[in-house]
Amino acid sequence: MRRRLISSTLAVVLVVIAVFGLSLVFVETRTIESSARDGVESEAVRLVGIVENRILAGESIDAKGLDRQIAADRYAVVRVPGRPQVTLGSPPKGKVITSTQRGDHGESVTVEQPRSTVSEEIGRNLLVILAVALLAVLAAVGLAVRQAKRLASPLSDLAATAERLGSGDPRPRHRRYGVPELDRIADVLDASAERIGRMLTAERRLASDASHQLRTPLTALSMRLEEIVATDDQETVKEEATIALGQVERLTDVVQRLLTNARDPRTGSAVYFDLDEVIKQQVEEWRPAYQNEKRAIVRSGTPALRAVGTPGAVAQVLATLIENSLMHGSGTVGLRTRVTGNQAVVEVTDEGRGVPPDLGARVFERTVSGRNSTGLGLALARDLAEADGGRLELLQQHPPVFALFLAREMQPPPPREDIVS
């Protein structure tokens, strides 16, 4: 590109020089020749006047008195009737420019100038024009090289940026070149880099979230299948198989939920649902795991609450909190429901040491963990809650109390009755 730009610029300059240079040479030549003829003619007229004045004054007409009246490179012949011919200067050789003028008393003056002097002057002017043209060509080449460098370097840089994007490095460079068109391309590449970066981040986040969120349902499903394999009781097999099928459905819901959140985290599928049913299902699923650890899981609080949200997402949030209590807590884990204003609240607590003081609200940030875990669980749980218009908060650090707030269906409240199981 650099070579083509220099060649095209040089071609344009040469065309311009050829058009205007030839015109200038033609005009300058005609001007010099016309000026020479006018000079010869005016000198002949002046000599005729001098000769006529001398005739009228009765003075002699000779070379001694007239030789100072003619230019050194010119030759003149003065003819006066009845007097000798007078010559001034040296006769020119070759072609000449001549002019003859006559006076009122019959006198005549012929002035000649060799064309070689005119040709020399034309040659000097041509040399000046050629020098100027050469300077113009050199200046054009210099400007073309500079402009080519100014354009070629940014284009090479933009090509390297595009290649880097194609190789999987989506970092924007935010580099501009002072050329509007190139800066526009740089803007587009930077915007594309940011979009690609967001897409790659979303893909990585989806993979990380999927691996974390699917772990719990798959573990629970594995436990049910182990129960089926270990028993010969057909009733137990049917019961465990029914529960396993329910877990498969919830697993499918988790996958669909992850894909939906990957496209748009704000998208939800909130409906009115029975909160007790979701809590009961989670308690039943996690009770065997707690029994293996010689721990208990209980539920209590306000019954018959109908909340607004996605049952699968709410179940996933509760499963995350219950699993955290199993892994990091101790003692009995309690799920308590209550009402505050127009919201239904589910609190999950245990008798463990709780959240370290240095974490506090940061416990919901990704990669933040106090027990060498991935740090994704609570962050994902909060995202799931917020997608349906709810929120997940840490109400107390020790003992730990996590609360899930959901909008509830407004209806006359039933008689208060605590349930314990």
Residue pairs with C-beta under 8 A, 6 or more apart in sequence:
1 148
1 151
1 152
1 155
2 145
2 148
2 149
2 152
5 144
5 147
5 148
5 151
5 152
6 141
6 144
6 145
6 148
9 140
9 141
9 143
9 144
9 147
10 137
10 140
10 141
10 144
13 136
13 137
13 140
14 137
17 133
17 136
17 137
21 129
21 133
24 129
25 126
25 129
28 122
28 125
28 126
28 129
29 122
32 118
32 121
32 122
32 125
33 97
33 118
33 122
36 97
36 113
36 117
36 118
37 97
37 99
39 113
40 74
40 97
40 98
40 99
40 111
40 112
40 113
41 99
41 101
41 111
43 70
43 71
43 74
43 76
43 99
43 111
44 76
44 99
44 100
44 101
44 109
44 110
44 111
45 101
46 69
47 66
47 69
47 70
47 76
47 78
47 101
47 109
47 111
48 101
48 102
48 103
48 107
48 108
48 109
49 103
50 66
50 69
51 61
51 66
51 78
51 80
51 103
51 107
51 109
52 103
52 104
52 105
52 107
54 60
54 61
54 65
55 61
55 80
55 103
55 105
55 107
59 65
61 78
61 80
61 83
61 86
62 86
63 86
63 87
63 88
66 76
66 78
66 86
66 88
67 88
67 89
69 88
70 76
70 88
70 89
70 111
71 113
72 89
73 113
73 114
73 117
74 89
74 111
74 112
74 113
75 87
75 88
75 89
75 90
75 91
75 92
75 96
75 111
75 112
75 113
76 87
76 88
76 89
76 109
76 110
76 111
76 112
77 85
77 86
77 87
77 88
77 109
77 110
78 85
78 86
78 87
78 88
78 107
78 108
78 109
79 85
79 86
79 107
79 108
79 109
79 110
80 86
80 105
80 106
80 107
81 105
81 106
81 107
91 112
92 112
92 113
92 114
93 114
94 114
94 115
94 116
95 114
95 115
96 112
96 113
96 114
96 115
97 112
97 113
97 114
97 115
97 118
98 110
98 111
98 112
98 113
99 110
99 111
100 108
100 109
100 110
100 111
101 108
101 109
102 108
103 109
150 177
150 179
151 179
151 182
154 177
154 179
154 182
155 182
157 175
157 177
158 182
158 185
158 186
158 189
161 173
161 186
161 189
161 193
162 189
165 189
165 192
165 193
165 196
168 200
170 193
170 194
170 196
170 197
170 200
171 193
171 197
172 189
172 190
172 191
172 193
172 194
172 197
173 186
173 189
173 190
173 193
174 190
175 186
176 183
176 186
177 183
177 186
202 262
203 262
205 262
206 258
206 259
206 262
208 374
208 376
209 258
209 261
209 262
209 376
209 380
210 255
210 258
212 374
212 376
212 377
212 380
213 254
213 258
213 316
213 380
214 251
214 254
214 255
216 316
216 319
216 320
216 323
217 247
217 250
217 251
217 254
217 319
218 251
220 247
220 285
220 286
220 289
221 244
221 247
221 248
221 251
223 288
223 289
224 240
224 241
224 243
224 244
224 247
225 240
225 244
227 236
227 240
227 288
228 236
228 237
228 240
228 241
228 244
231 237
231 240
243 284
243 285
246 281
247 285
250 312
250 315
250 316
253 312
254 312
254 316
257 310
257 312
257 313
257 316
257 384
260 267
260 269
261 267
261 383
261 384
261 387
265 383
265 387
266 387
267 387
268 309
268 310
268 313
268 387
268 388
268 389
269 310
269 388
270 308
270 309
270 310
270 388
270 389
271 308
271 309
271 310
271 311
272 306
272 307
272 308
272 409
273 306
273 307
273 309
273 311
273 314
274 304
274 305
274 306
275 305
275 306
275 307
275 314
275 337
275 344
275 346
275 406
276 303
276 304
276 305
276 337
277 311
278 311
278 314
278 315
278 318
279 299
279 318
279 335
279 337
279 346
280 299
281 315
282 315
282 318
282 319
282 322
282 335
283 297
283 298
283 299
283 335
283 421
285 319
286 297
286 319
286 322
286 323
286 326
287 297
289 326
290 296
290 297
290 326
290 333
293 326
295 326
295 330
295 331
295 332
295 333
296 332
296 333
297 322
297 332
297 333
297 334
297 335
298 332
298 333
298 334
298 335
298 420
298 421
299 334
299 335
299 336
299 337
299 419
299 420
299 421
300 334
300 335
300 336
300 337
300 418
300 419
300 420
301 335
301 336
301 337
301 338
301 347
301 418
301 419
302 337
302 338
302 339
302 416
303 337
303 414
303 417
303 418
303 419
304 414
305 337
305 339
305 344
305 408
306 344
306 408
306 409
306 411
307 314
307 344
307 406
307 407
307 408
307 409
308 388
308 389
308 406
308 407
308 408
308 409
309 388
309 389
309 390
309 406
309 407
310 384
310 387
310 388
313 384
313 385
313 387
313 388
314 385
314 388
314 404
314 406
316 381
316 384
317 381
317 384
317 385
317 392
317 404
318 335
318 346
318 348
318 404
320 377
320 378
320 380
320 381
321 348
321 381
321 402
321 404
322 333
322 335
322 348
323 377
324 377
324 378
325 333
325 348
325 349
325 350
325 352
325 400
326 333
327 371
327 373
328 352
328 370
328 371
328 373
329 350
329 351
329 352
329 353
329 400
330 350
330 351
330 352
330 353
331 350
331 351
331 352
332 350
332 351
333 348
333 349
333 350
334 347
334 348
334 349
334 350
335 346
335 347
335 348
336 346
336 347
336 349
337 344
337 345
337 346
337 347
338 344
338 345
338 347
339 345
339 408
339 413
340 405
342 407
342 408
342 410
343 405
343 406
343 407
343 408
344 405
344 406
344 407
344 408
345 403
345 404
345 405
345 406
346 403
346 404
346 406
347 395
347 401
347 402
347 403
347 404
348 401
348 402
348 403
348 404
349 396
349 399
349 400
349 401
349 402
350 399
350 400
351 399
352 399
352 400
353 398
354 396
354 397
354 398
354 399
354 400
355 363
355 370
355 394
355 397
355 398
355 400
356 370
356 397
357 397
359 368
359 370
360 394
360 397
361 394
362 368
363 370
363 378
363 394
364 378
364 379
364 382
364 392
364 394
365 375
365 379
366 375
366 376
366 379
367 374
367 375
367 376
368 375
369 375
378 392
381 392
382 391
382 392
385 391
385 392
385 404
385 405
385 406
386 392
388 406
389 406
389 407
390 404
390 405
390 406
390 407
391 404
391 405
392 402
392 403
392 404
392 405
393 402
393 403
393 405
394 400
394 401
394 402
394 403
395 401
395 402
395 403
